[in-house]
């Protein structure tokens, strides 16, 4: 008999006050019932090319939701009771890096709400930037949920927020770097949803500001 594996628990947050409650809730129940919780996002970017680039992970084909789509560099939930290093575990599992806290640029929290059949996703998303100039074949995919990584010029991300467009991007899978032509169809569709417009504006603005002056002042709208 296969031993029962306890379901991951995350912390319930109050949707009105945007504060943690200290109460654990099973992850699937939180999504089923729309119980607010904390999520973590890490955007890795590069500046040593002609244009600033954002890195996107490629979700594996076996993912339940949005398989084979390019998505935020690293994203996940915070296990209940975790108070520090909230993004490092996800970053190591998904792309093989564990950035020091001092090297992260904190963009704050974004209040996010998404409705799908059988699923209500209410999340306070903690968002960080991290500059990393390593080549794409320096990332490792260890959890089976990510199978490639792409470096997308910021101008292309901006363009796709307005309209569909094709462009060339560096891509790495299985340790092999190549150039691919990409367009909106290759990305997680919710990145271009109206509900994410303010979020994406902040991420793009922060990378461009960092490229100009080596620091960031923009933040996510107060949740």
Buried (B, 14 or more C-beta within 10 A) or exposed (E): EEEEEEEEBBBBBEBEEEEBBEEBBBBEBBBEEBBBBBBBBBBBBBBEEEEBBBBBBBBBEEBEEEEEBBBBBBBBBBBBEBEEEBBBBBBBBBBBBEBEEEEBBEBBBBBBEBEEEEEBBBBBBBBBBBBBEEEBEBBBBEEEBBBBBBBBBBBBBBBBBEEEEEBEBBBBBEEEEEEEEBEBEBBBEBBBEEEBEEBBBBBBBBBBBBBEEEEBEBBBEEB
